[in-house]
């Protein structure tokens, strides 16, 4: 599942992930409320999640996801890749934390590694 307030980023992620034969994108969301509703409904194996969204914090969404579905892997992908957010997300249960501007392609790499 892909959750980001930017439609451009979501489309780019979905296109990139669609090239991986073992990945099915089961949902998309542009805000926290839609993210949590979709996660609860489809119970994805992996959620790719932004930190800042129009209706709240991706960090709070991460905490909720890990509390409700602890086996779900969460990849934080953000433009706010500073040490504070990295530490907070990893402490809250994120599996990975990537900077959109320099590590965008790493998402596909880690999904491939998870599959192996």
C-alpha positions in Angstrom: 0.0 0.0 0.0 1.2 3.5 -0.9 0.3 6.5 1.3 1.5 10.0 0.3 -0.2 13.3 -0.1 1.5 14.0 -3.4 -0.3 12.4 -6.3 2.9 12.6 -8.4 4.8 10.7 -5.8 2.1 8.1 -5.5 1.9 7.6 -9.2 5.7 7.3 -9.4 5.8 4.7 -6.6 3.0 2.7 -8.1 4.6 2.7 -11.5 8.0 1.6 -10.0 6.4 -1.1 -7.8 4.3 -2.4 -10.7 7.5 -3.4 -12.5 8.2 -5.8 -9.6 6.5 -9.1 -10.5 6.0 -10.1 -6.9 4.4 -6.8 -5.8 0.7 -6.0 -6.0 -0.3 -2.5 -4.9 -3.5 -3.1 -3.0 -4.3 0.5 -2.0 -3.4 4.1 -2.2 -4.1 7.0 0.2 -3.4 10.7 0.3 -4.0 11.3 4.0 -3.9 9.7 7.4 -7.6 8.9 7.7 -7.7 7.1 4.3 -4.4 5.4 5.1 -5.7 3.9 8.4 -9.1 2.9 6.8 -7.3 1.2 3.9 -4.8 -0.6 6.0 -7.5 -1.9 8.2 -9.6 -3.1 5.2 -6.9 -4.7 3.1 -4.3 -5.5 5.7 -1.2 -5.1 3.4 2.1 -6.8 4.0 3.9 -3.5 3.5 2.9 0.2 3.8 5.0 2.9 2.2 4.2 6.0 4.3 5.0 9.7 4.2 5.5 11.6 7.4 3.6 14.9 6.7 0.1 14.6 5.3 -2.7 17.2 5.2 -4.8 15.7 8.1 -2.1 14.5 10.4 1.2 12.8 11.0 2.5 9.7 9.3 4.4 9.0 12.5 1.0 8.7 14.3 -0.3 6.5 11.5 2.8 4.3 11.8 2.2 3.9 15.6 -1.4 3.0 14.9 -0.5 0.5 12.2 2.1 -1.2 14.3 -0.3 -1.4 17.3 -3.2 -2.9 15.2 -1.1 -5.0 12.7 2.3 -5.5 14.2 3.5 -7.9 11.4 2.9 -5.2 8.7 6.2 -3.7 7.5 6.2 0.0 7.2 8.6 1.9 5.0 8.8 5.6 5.8 9.6 7.6 2.6 9.9 11.4 3.3 11.4 14.7 2.4 11.8 15.2 6.2 14.7 12.8 6.6 16.4 14.3 9.5 17.8 12.5 12.5 14.9 13.4 14.8 12.3 11.9 12.4 14.5 8.9 11.6 14.9 8.0 15.2 11.2 8.6 16.1 10.0 6.4 13.2 12.5 3.6 13.9 11.6 3.7 17.6 7.9 3.5 16.6 8.5 0.3 14.5 9.3 1.4 11.0 11.2 -1.2 9.1 13.0 1.3 6.9 13.3 5.1 6.7 14.3 6.7 3.4 14.8 10.2 2.1 12.6 10.8 -1.0 15.3 13.0 -2.7 18.2 10.6 -2.4 16.8 7.1 -1.6 13.6 6.8 -3.5 14.8 3.8 -5.5 15.7 1.9 -2.3 12.0 1.1 -1.8 12.1 -1.4 -4.7 15.4 -2.7 -3.5 14.2 -3.5 0.0 11.0 -5.1 -1.3 13.1 -7.3 -3.5 15.3 -8.2 -0.5 12.1 -9.0 1.6 10.9 -11.3 -1.2 14.2 -13.2 -1.3 
